[in-house]
Amino acid sequence: MTGALELGDVAINPEHTENMVEAVVHGVLHLCGYDHEVDDGEMLELQDEIVDGLE
C-alpha cells in the first residue's frame, strides 16, 4: 500500500456513552462495513472480542 486509507470519521458524544472504548470500536466497525441492524449478531460479537482484547 502506498498511502493511508481513510475510511471516515468517528464522532462520539461522551455524554451519551458509558464506555468510550466500546463506542470507538463500534464506530470503526461501522466504517468497515459492519451493520448490527442487518447481521445475525456478528458485528456485536466481533466488537465484544475486540474490546475484551483491549481492556
C-alpha positions in Angstrom: 0.0 0.0 0.0 1.4 3.4 -1.0 -0.6 5.6 1.4 -3.0 5.7 4.3 -6.6 4.5 3.7 -9.1 6.9 5.0 -12.5 5.3 5.8 -14.2 8.3 7.5 -14.6 9.8 11.0 -15.9 8.5 14.2 -17.6 11.1 16.4 -18.6 10.2 19.9 -20.5 12.3 22.4 -19.1 11.3 25.8 -22.4 12.3 27.4 -24.2 9.5 25.5 -21.8 6.6 26.2 -20.8 4.7 29.2 -17.8 3.0 27.6 -15.6 5.1 25.3 -13.5 2.2 24.1 -16.6 0.2 23.1 -18.1 3.3 21.3 -14.9 3.8 19.3 -14.7 0.1 18.3 -18.4 0.2 17.4 -17.9 3.3 15.2 -14.8 1.8 13.5 -16.7 -1.4 12.7 -19.4 0.6 11.1 -16.8 2.4 8.9 -15.5 -1.1 7.9 -19.0 -2.0 6.6 -20.5 -3.9 9.5 -24.1 -3.3 10.4 -25.6 -4.8 13.5 -29.1 -4.0 12.4 -29.0 -6.4 9.5 -26.4 -9.1 10.5 -27.1 -12.0 12.9 -25.1 -10.6 15.7 -21.7 -10.9 14.0 -20.8 -7.2 14.5 -21.6 -7.1 18.2 -19.8 -10.4 18.8 -16.7 -9.1 17.0 -17.0 -5.8 18.9 -17.0 -7.7 22.2 -13.9 -9.7 21.2 -12.0 -6.6 20.2 -13.0 -4.7 23.4 -12.1 -7.7 25.6 -8.7 -7.8 23.9 -8.1 -4.1 24.5 -9.1 -3.9 28.2 
